[in-house]
Amino acid sequence: MANHQQHTNFSAASGIIFGTLAWYPGGFPAVTCLLAGGLCGMGGMLPDIDIKTSRSYHDCMSITACIASMLVILKVSTMEGATGEMLAIIGTMVFLAIKFGVGRLIQSFTAHRGLIHSIPFCLLCGEIIFLITDGDTASRVLKAAGLSLGFFSHLLLDEIYSVEVVQGKLNTKKSSGTAIKFGMKKHLHLTIVLYIVLCFATYISFKQPGLIGQAFDRALDNIATMTIRGAQHFEEMSRTTQDSLRSKTIIGNNQPVTTQSDETAPPAKSDASTDDLSRRPYEMPVIKPTIAMSPAVQPSNNTLPHVNIPPEQPSFIRETEQSRPNGRPLLLSELEQLQGSGATGSSHSTSQLPPPRPIF
């Protein structure tokens, strides 16, 4: 069995020869010939996509993913609202989906040297290229023939390497006949399904060759539209989330930070409601002295009304037991004035007055 390098070299040489002959004497455009030759070189790696660890599998999946992502990018770029960043993200997503999603799907339904290594599958790949490409019928046939030729070169090289010469005799290996075949008795139901799909593709190719191409274009349009809408919806959600987070941050910065000590502390009193005692508890309040006098009493013998004077009253003010006829008590100054003037003829004699008595 030939290795990956031998298959690649053989299919690439076949592609160069095929493209050159298509250009001259075939007379096809140079771009179409280059594409047909490239498809021939890629077709030489397709049969080994049933081996997950092979280089052909990874190369084919990478090339297919690149082509698909380029087609989607070209379709999305013609739509309104597409940006360069959006195209880069969409292309990357398509590449990863085909590289890992489609590749694993193929691996789950195939086995090495199964139906992929067969003539019906080779013809089916060529017809798929004929249906999905654009151009006139001749150019489409040329592209399909290029891919089928490269595919067949792989099968042919596998059969060649399944024969060996030992001591001048041709001996065949166990792998002989497993590459170029038309079906498998072991998987008869899968073989029937493969031939049904091949017949359907052949019918579409002759009757409605543009049907698959139109469906493929519509699918690309739908994918591009859904991608644009999804990107716009994601952008709106992102802006809404940013605005809500920004508003919450501004509100949180404007609110005062309350701690547990602030919550348990009593409310502070204003200056208007704070008196001298609350500000200076060590000082006594200043109280103005007031004299509360008793009501007028008729004069009697040695009887004077009692005078209530607060303790803050100066001590030099004293009260006498002598009263005037109108009932007001005599002060010490008035008593001295009377004594000095010698008013002995008055109804109140100074000799009869007792000495002054201090209040406290």
Buried (B, 14 or more C-beta within 10 A) or exposed (E): BBEBEBBBBBBBBBBEEBBEEBBEEBEBEEEBBBBBBBBBBBBBBBBBBBBEEBBBBBBBBBBBBBEBBEBBBEBBBEEEEBEEEBBEBBBEEBBEBBBEEBBEEBBEEBEEBBBBBBBBBBBBBBBBBBBBBEBEEEBBBBBBBBBBBBBBBBBBBBBEBBEEEEEEEEEEEEBBEBBBBEBBEEBEEBBEEBBEBBEEBBEBBEEEBEEBBEEBBEEBBEBBEEBBEEBEEEEEEEEEEEEEEEEEEEEEEEEEEEEEEEEEEEEEEEEEEEEEEEEEEEEEEEEEEEEEEEEEEEBEEEEBBEBEBEEEBEEEBBBBBBBEEEBEBBBEEBBEEBEEEEEEEEEBEBEEBEEBEEEE
